[in-house]
């Protein structure tokens, strides 16, 4: 008797879902920059920026828990012993990463942010091999990291001439810090998921990290002014970006080989650049010679790092 394969393991469904996740993640940069305009948050208003980030991730956490519970057909709750894992992830993945991510996008373009943020895809395997000892040394992974980093360095070196504007620590530097925290949290969740459902870890760490960011922002005097329906819709969408993408990506990893899913991550920076061009009017940066070449190298690097060895 032939056993019917889960729908998520069918290649067309897997590819389409993975690309959809990448579209969601790629839309984060333009969505946040649009939010700054809708809520009237200037680059200097760190407190309100933290309130926005915190509110987004509280929503994302609640949505992730609800979506995950519906998919698993049971209410997802963490084990007591998993609280320390949730706290550690909240510190790295939400508080650390998105403090710098939101800071960066207040001080740089969506195109620049999308390309520089891709460095997390290359820091993660380096940390996994040399720091956390989670993976074996492979030449192809280091080759992929070299290709990707070369693309990013090319972009950093040439963007000031062809993409307009100089680099700053509050802009490009902050995005590199966000990528660093992304890499650490990626390795951490790989370790912690041995003891707890990764959707549970993501949902509850989003909520905890969001509460901390929101609390700090409010204590600093930050606030959000909901002046139009667009403010509400933007905030809900930003919450859905994380909740929908992480939940669906987790489902794909459950029913498919990790390398088969992860290799499609090259679509992420491409979507970030294209959507920034579409919604933020950054066509001159997105389609400059330096940006295109850098994006090709970054995408190639992600493919090489995640390609399955024969």
DRENKE-510026 format. One record per residue (C-alpha): residue number from 0; residue in three letters; y, z, x. Coordinates in steps of 0.1 Angstrom, whole numbers, plus 5000, padded with zeros to 4 digits. Layout:
<recs>
+-----+--------+------+------+------+
| num | residu |   py |   pz |   px |
+-----+--------+------+------+------+
| NUM |    ALA |    Y |    Z |    X |
...
+-----+--------+------+------+------+
</recs>
This chain:
<recs>
+-----+--------+------+------+------+
| num | residu |   py |   pz |   px |
+-----+--------+------+------+------+
|   0 |    UNK | 5000 | 5000 | 5000 |
|   1 |    UNK | 5033 | 4989 | 5014 |
|   2 |    UNK | 5059 | 5017 | 5018 |
|   3 |    UNK | 5094 | 5007 | 5006 |
|   4 |    UNK | 5120 | 5010 | 5033 |
|   5 |    UNK | 5151 | 5031 | 5024 |
|   6 |    UNK | 5181 | 5009 | 5015 |
|   7 |    UNK | 5201 | 5024 | 5044 |
|   8 |    UNK | 5176 | 5010 | 5069 |
|   9 |    UNK | 5180 | 4974 | 5057 |
|  10 |    UNK | 5200 | 4956 | 5084 |
|  11 |    UNK | 5226 | 4940 | 5061 |
|  12 |    UNK | 5233 | 4973 | 5044 |
|  13 |    UNK | 5234 | 4991 | 5077 |
|  14 |    UNK | 5258 | 4966 | 5093 |
|  15 |    UNK | 5281 | 4965 | 5062 |
|  16 |    UNK | 5282 | 5003 | 5059 |
|  17 |    UNK | 5289 | 5007 | 5097 |
|  18 |    UNK | 5317 | 4982 | 5095 |
|  19 |    UNK | 5331 | 5000 | 5064 |
|  20 |    UNK | 5331 | 5033 | 5084 |
|  21 |    UNK | 5349 | 5016 | 5113 |
|  22 |    UNK | 5375 | 5002 | 5088 |
|  23 |    UNK | 5381 | 5037 | 5076 |
|  24 |    UNK | 5384 | 5052 | 5111 |
|  25 |    UNK | 5406 | 5022 | 5122 |
|  26 |    UNK | 5430 | 5028 | 5093 |
|  27 |    UNK | 5437 | 5064 | 5104 |
|  28 |    UNK | 5465 | 5055 | 5128 |
|  29 |    UNK | 5485 | 5034 | 5103 |
|  30 |    UNK | 5478 | 5059 | 5075 |
|  31 |    UNK | 5492 | 5088 | 5096 |
|  32 |    UNK | 5523 | 5068 | 5106 |
|  33 |    UNK | 5529 | 5058 | 5070 |
|  34 |    UNK | 5525 | 5095 | 5060 |
|  35 |    UNK | 5553 | 5104 | 5085 |
|  36 |    UNK | 5575 | 5080 | 5066 |
|  37 |    UNK | 5565 | 5090 | 5031 |
|  38 |    UNK | 5569 | 5127 | 5039 |
|  39 |    UNK | 5600 | 5122 | 5060 |
|  40 |    UNK | 5586 | 5139 | 5091 |
|  41 |    UNK | 5605 | 5131 | 5123 |
|  42 |    UNK | 5588 | 5131 | 5157 |
|  43 |    UNK | 5605 | 5164 | 5166 |
|  44 |    UNK | 5591 | 5183 | 5135 |
|  45 |    UNK | 5559 | 5197 | 5150 |
|  46 |    UNK | 5555 | 5223 | 5123 |
|  47 |    UNK | 5554 | 5199 | 5094 |
|  48 |    UNK | 5531 | 5176 | 5114 |
|  49 |    UNK | 5506 | 5205 | 5117 |
|  50 |    UNK | 5509 | 5212 | 5079 |
|  51 |    UNK | 5502 | 5175 | 5072 |
|  52 |    UNK | 5472 | 5175 | 5096 |
|  53 |    UNK | 5459 | 5208 | 5083 |
|  54 |    UNK | 5461 | 5197 | 5046 |
|  55 |    UNK | 5444 | 5165 | 5054 |
|  56 |    UNK | 5414 | 5182 | 5070 |
|  57 |    UNK | 5410 | 5209 | 5044 |
|  58 |    UNK | 5407 | 5180 | 5019 |
|  59 |    UNK | 5384 | 5161 | 5043 |
|  60 |    UNK | 5362 | 5192 | 5047 |
|  61 |    UNK | 5359 | 5198 | 5009 |
|  62 |    UNK | 5352 | 5161 | 5003 |
|  63 |    UNK | 5325 | 5160 | 5031 |
|  64 |    UNK | 5307 | 5190 | 5017 |
|  65 |    UNK | 5308 | 5174 | 4981 |
|  66 |    UNK | 5297 | 5140 | 4993 |
|  67 |    UNK | 5269 | 5155 | 5015 |
|  68 |    UNK | 5257 | 5177 | 4987 |
|  69 |    UNK | 5255 | 5147 | 4963 |
|  70 |    UNK | 5236 | 5126 | 4989 |
|  71 |    UNK | 5211 | 5154 | 4997 |
|  72 |    UNK | 5210 | 5165 | 4961 |
|  73 |    UNK | 5216 | 5201 | 4970 |
|  74 |    UNK | 5246 | 5223 | 4977 |
|  75 |    UNK | 5252 | 5222 | 5015 |
|  76 |    UNK | 5259 | 5257 | 5029 |
|  77 |    UNK | 5257 | 5267 | 5066 |
|  78 |    UNK | 5232 | 5292 | 5080 |
|  79 |    UNK | 5248 | 5324 | 5093 |
|  80 |    UNK | 5238 | 5316 | 5128 |
|  81 |    UNK | 5256 | 5283 | 5125 |
|  82 |    UNK | 5290 | 5298 | 5121 |
|  83 |    UNK | 5295 | 5300 | 5158 |
|  84 |    UNK | 5288 | 5263 | 5161 |
|  85 |    UNK | 5312 | 5255 | 5133 |
|  86 |    UNK | 5339 | 5276 | 5150 |
|  87 |    UNK | 5334 | 5258 | 5183 |
|  88 |    UNK | 5335 | 5224 | 5167 |
|  89 |    UNK | 5366 | 5233 | 5147 |
|  90 |    UNK | 5383 | 5243 | 5179 |
|  91 |    UNK | 5375 | 5210 | 5197 |
|  92 |    UNK | 5370 | 5183 | 5170 |
|  93 |    UNK | 5397 | 5192 | 5145 |
|  94 |    UNK | 5422 | 5216 | 5161 |
|  95 |    UNK | 5422 | 5202 | 5196 |
|  96 |    UNK | 5416 | 5166 | 5189 |
|  97 |    UNK | 5439 | 5161 | 5160 |
|  98 |    UNK | 5467 | 5183 | 5172 |
|  99 |    UNK | 5471 | 5157 | 5200 |
| 100 |    UNK | 5462 | 5128 | 5177 |
| 101 |    UNK | 5490 | 5136 | 5152 |
| 102 |    UNK | 5514 | 5143 | 5181 |
| 103 |    UNK | 5507 | 5109 | 5197 |
| 104 |    UNK | 5512 | 5089 | 5166 |
| 105 |    UNK | 5546 | 5104 | 5161 |
| 106 |    UNK | 5556 | 5091 | 5196 |
| 107 |    UNK | 5538 | 5058 | 5200 |
| 108 |    UNK | 5527 | 5027 | 5181 |
| 109 |    UNK | 5495 | 5024 | 5160 |
| 110 |    UNK | 5483 | 4995 | 5183 |
| 111 |    UNK | 5487 | 5016 | 5214 |
| 112 |    UNK | 5471 | 5046 | 5198 |
| 113 |    UNK | 5440 | 5027 | 5186 |
| 114 |    UNK | 5433 | 5011 | 5220 |
| 115 |    UNK | 5439 | 5043 | 5241 |
| 116 |    UNK | 5419 | 5064 | 5216 |
| 117 |    UNK | 5389 | 5042 | 5224 |
| 118 |    UNK | 5387 | 5059 | 5258 |
| 119 |    UNK | 5368 | 5087 | 5240 |
| 120 |    UNK | 5339 | 5063 | 5236 |
| 121 |    UNK | 5336 | 5061 | 5274 |
| 122 |    UNK | 5344 | 5098 | 5282 |
| 123 |    UNK | 5316 | 5109 | 5259 |
| 124 |    UNK | 5287 | 5093 | 5278 |
| 125 |    UNK | 5301 | 5104 | 5311 |
| 126 |    UNK | 5303 | 5140 | 5298 |
| 127 |    UNK | 5268 | 5137 | 5283 |
| 128 |    UNK | 5253 | 5125 | 5316 |
| 129 |    UNK | 5271 | 5146 | 5342 |
| 130 |    UNK | 5285 | 5177 | 5324 |
| 131 |    UNK | 5262 | 5185 | 5294 |
| 132 |    UNK | 5230 | 5168 | 5309 |
| 133 |    UNK | 5222 | 5154 | 5274 |
| 134 |    UNK | 5214 | 5119 | 5286 |
| 135 |    UNK | 5197 | 5103 | 5316 |
| 136 |    UNK | 5218 | 5084 | 5342 |
| 137 |    UNK | 5218 | 5047 | 5334 |
| 138 |    UNK | 5237 | 5020 | 5354 |
| 139 |    UNK | 5245 | 5000 | 5322 |
| 140 |    UNK | 5263 | 5030 | 5307 |
| 141 |    UNK | 5285 | 5035 | 5337 |
| 142 |    UNK | 5291 | 4997 | 5338 |
| 143 |    UNK | 5301 | 4998 | 5301 |
| 144 |    UNK | 5325 | 5027 | 5308 |
| 145 |    UNK | 5340 | 5009 | 5338 |
| 146 |    UNK | 5346 | 4978 | 5317 |
| 147 |    UNK | 5361 | 4998 | 5289 |
| 148 |    UNK | 5383 | 5019 | 5311 |
| 149 |    UNK | 5395 | 4988 | 5330 |
| 150 |    UNK | 5406 | 4974 | 5296 |
| 151 |    UNK | 5425 | 5006 | 5288 |
| 152 |    UNK | 5441 | 5007 | 5322 |
| 153 |    UNK | 5451 | 4971 | 5319 |
| 154 |    UNK | 5467 | 4978 | 5286 |
| 155 |    UNK | 5485 | 5009 | 5300 |
| 156 |    UNK | 5498 | 4989 | 5329 |
| 157 |    UNK | 5508 | 4958 | 5310 |
| 158 |    UNK | 5519 | 4972 | 5276 |
| 159 |    UNK | 5552 | 4985 | 5289 |
| 160 |    UNK | 5561 | 4950 | 5299 |
| 161 |    UNK | 5546 | 4929 | 5271 |
| 162 |    UNK | 5541 | 4954 | 5242 |
| 163 |    UNK | 5575 | 4970 | 5245 |
| 164 |    UNK | 5585 | 5006 | 5255 |
| 165 |    UNK | 5575 | 5030 | 5283 |
| 166 |    UNK | 5546 | 5054 | 5283 |
| 167 |    UNK | 5552 | 5091 | 5275 |
| 168 |    UNK | 5531 | 5123 | 5277 |
| 169 |    UNK | 5539 | 5130 | 5241 |
| 170 |    UNK | 5527 | 5095 | 5231 |
| 171 |    UNK | 5501 | 5079 | 5252 |
| 172 |    UNK | 5493 | 5111 | 5271 |
| 173 |    UNK | 5486 | 5130 | 5239 |
| 174 |    UNK | 5462 | 5103 | 5227 |
| 175 |    UNK | 5443 | 5105 | 5260 |
| 176 |    UNK | 5440 | 5143 | 5254 |
| 177 |    UNK | 5428 | 5136 | 5218 |
| 178 |    UNK | 5401 | 5113 | 5233 |
| 179 |    UNK | 5391 | 5140 | 5257 |
| 180 |    UNK | 5386 | 5165 | 5229 |
| 181 |    UNK | 5367 | 5138 | 5209 |
| 182 |    UNK | 5343 | 5133 | 5238 |
| 183 |    UNK | 5337 | 5171 | 5241 |
| 184 |    UNK | 5331 | 5175 | 5204 |
| 185 |    UNK | 5308 | 5145 | 5203 |
| 186 |    UNK | 5286 | 5161 | 5229 |
| 187 |    UNK | 5288 | 5195 | 5212 |
| 188 |    UNK | 5278 | 5182 | 5178 |
| 189 |    UNK | 5248 | 5164 | 5194 |
| 190 |    UNK | 5237 | 5199 | 5208 |
| 191 |    UNK | 5245 | 5218 | 5176 |
| 192 |    UNK | 5229 | 5193 | 5152 |
| 193 |    UNK | 5195 | 5205 | 5166 |
| 194 |    UNK | 5201 | 5237 | 5148 |
| 195 |    UNK | 5221 | 5226 | 5117 |
| 196 |    UNK | 5226 | 5196 | 5095 |
| 197 |    UNK | 5254 | 5175 | 5111 |
| 198 |    UNK | 5271 | 5169 | 5077 |
| 199 |    UNK | 5272 | 5207 | 5072 |
| 200 |    UNK | 5287 | 5211 | 5106 |
| 201 |    UNK | 5313 | 5183 | 5100 |
| 202 |    UNK | 5323 | 5195 | 5065 |
| 203 |    UNK | 5328 | 5231 | 5073 |
| 204 |    UNK | 5344 | 5226 | 5107 |
| 205 |    UNK | 5369 | 5202 | 5091 |
| 206 |    UNK | 5377 | 5229 | 5065 |
| 207 |    UNK | 5380 | 5257 | 5091 |
| 208 |    UNK | 5400 | 5236 | 5115 |
| 209 |    UNK | 5423 | 5224 | 5087 |
| 210 |    UNK | 5430 | 5259 | 5076 |
| 211 |    UNK | 5439 | 5270 | 5111 |
| 212 |    UNK | 5463 | 5240 | 5116 |
| 213 |    UNK | 5478 | 5245 | 5082 |
| 214 |    UNK | 5483 | 5282 | 5088 |
| 215 |    UNK | 5500 | 5276 | 5122 |
| 216 |    UNK | 5522 | 5249 | 5107 |
| 217 |    UNK | 5533 | 5271 | 5078 |
| 218 |    UNK | 5540 | 5301 | 5102 |
| 219 |    UNK | 5562 | 5278 | 5123 |
| 220 |    UNK | 5582 | 5269 | 5092 |
| 221 |    UNK | 5566 | 5235 | 5084 |
| 222 |    UNK | 5564 | 5220 | 5049 |
| 223 |    UNK | 5556 | 5188 | 5030 |
| 224 |    UNK | 5579 | 5172 | 5005 |
| 225 |    UNK | 5560 | 5153 | 4978 |
| 226 |    UNK | 5587 | 5129 | 4968 |
| 227 |    UNK | 5565 | 5101 | 4953 |
| 228 |    UNK | 5530 | 5094 | 4940 |
| 229 |    UNK | 5525 | 5076 | 4973 |
| 230 |    UNK | 5525 | 5109 | 4991 |
| 231 |    UNK | 5496 | 5122 | 4970 |
| 232 |    UNK | 5476 | 5090 | 4973 |
| 233 |    UNK | 5482 | 5088 | 5011 |
| 234 |    UNK | 5470 | 5124 | 5016 |
| 235 |    UNK | 5439 | 5119 | 4995 |
| 236 |    UNK | 5431 | 5087 | 5014 |
| 237 |    UNK | 5435 | 5104 | 5048 |
| 238 |    UNK | 5411 | 5131 | 5036 |
| 239 |    UNK | 5386 | 5104 | 5025 |
| 240 |    UNK | 5389 | 5086 | 5058 |
| 241 |    UNK | 5371 | 5115 | 5076 |
| 242 |    UNK | 5349 | 5126 | 5047 |
| 243 |    UNK | 5336 | 5091 | 5037 |
| 244 |    UNK | 5332 | 5078 | 5073 |
| 245 |    UNK | 5314 | 5109 | 5087 |
| 246 |    UNK | 5291 | 5112 | 5057 |
| 247 |    UNK | 5281 | 5075 | 5057 |
| 248 |    UNK | 5277 | 5074 | 5095 |
| 249 |    UNK | 5255 | 5104 | 5093 |
| 250 |    UNK | 5233 | 5088 | 5067 |
| 251 |    UNK | 5230 | 5056 | 5089 |
| 252 |    UNK | 5220 | 5077 | 5119 |
| 253 |    UNK | 5194 | 5094 | 5097 |
| 254 |    UNK | 5176 | 5062 | 5088 |
| 255 |    UNK | 5183 | 5040 | 5118 |
| 256 |    UNK | 5180 | 5042 | 5156 |
| 257 |    UNK | 5211 | 5057 | 5171 |
| 258 |    UNK | 5217 | 5028 | 5194 |
| 259 |    UNK | 5215 | 5003 | 5166 |
| 260 |    UNK | 5242 | 5021 | 5147 |
| 261 |    UNK | 5264 | 5032 | 5176 |
| 262 |    UNK | 5267 | 4997 | 5191 |
| 263 |    UNK | 5287 | 4987 | 5160 |
| 264 |    UNK | 5314 | 5012 | 5170 |
| 265 |    UNK | 5332 | 4984 | 5189 |
| 266 |    UNK | 5346 | 4974 | 5155 |
| 267 |    UNK | 5366 | 5006 | 5154 |
| 268 |    UNK | 5394 | 4998 | 5179 |
| 269 |    UNK | 5395 | 4962 | 5166 |
| 270 |    UNK | 5402 | 4975 | 5130 |
| 271 |    UNK | 5428 | 5000 | 5143 |
| 272 |    UNK | 5447 | 4972 | 5160 |
| 273 |    UNK | 5444 | 4947 | 5131 |
| 274 |    UNK | 5454 | 4973 | 5105 |
| 275 |    UNK | 5483 | 4985 | 5125 |
| 276 |    UNK | 5495 | 4949 | 5128 |
| 277 |    UNK | 5490 | 4944 | 5090 |
| 278 |    UNK | 5505 | 4977 | 5077 |
| 279 |    UNK | 5530 | 4987 | 5104 |
| 280 |    UNK | 5543 | 4953 | 5114 |
| 281 |    UNK | 5531 | 4956 | 5150 |
| 282 |    UNK | 5520 | 4920 | 5153 |
| 283 |    UNK | 5539 | 4914 | 5186 |
| 284 |    UNK | 5519 | 4942 | 5202 |
| 285 |    UNK | 5486 | 4936 | 5185 |
| 286 |    UNK | 5485 | 4899 | 5195 |
| 287 |    UNK | 5501 | 4900 | 5230 |
| 288 |    UNK | 5480 | 4886 | 5258 |
| 289 |    UNK | 5476 | 4921 | 5274 |
| 290 |    UNK | 5465 | 4937 | 5241 |
| 291 |    UNK | 5440 | 4910 | 5232 |
| 292 |    UNK | 5423 | 4910 | 5267 |
| 293 |    UNK | 5423 | 4948 | 5267 |
| 294 |    UNK | 5407 | 4950 | 5232 |
| 295 |    UNK | 5380 | 4925 | 5243 |
| 296 |    UNK | 5372 | 4946 | 5273 |
| 297 |    UNK | 5372 | 4978 | 5254 |
| 298 |    UNK | 5349 | 4963 | 5227 |
| 299 |    UNK | 5326 | 4949 | 5254 |
| 300 |    UNK | 5324 | 4982 | 5271 |
| 301 |    UNK | 5314 | 5000 | 5238 |
| 302 |    UNK | 5287 | 4974 | 5233 |
| 303 |    UNK | 5273 | 4977 | 5268 |
| 304 |    UNK | 5273 | 5016 | 5266 |
| 305 |    UNK | 5254 | 5016 | 5233 |
| 306 |    UNK | 5232 | 4986 | 5237 |
| 307 |    UNK | 5195 | 4994 | 5236 |
| 308 |    UNK | 5177 | 4989 | 5269 |
| 309 |    UNK | 5147 | 4965 | 5266 |
+-----+--------+------+------+------+
</recs>
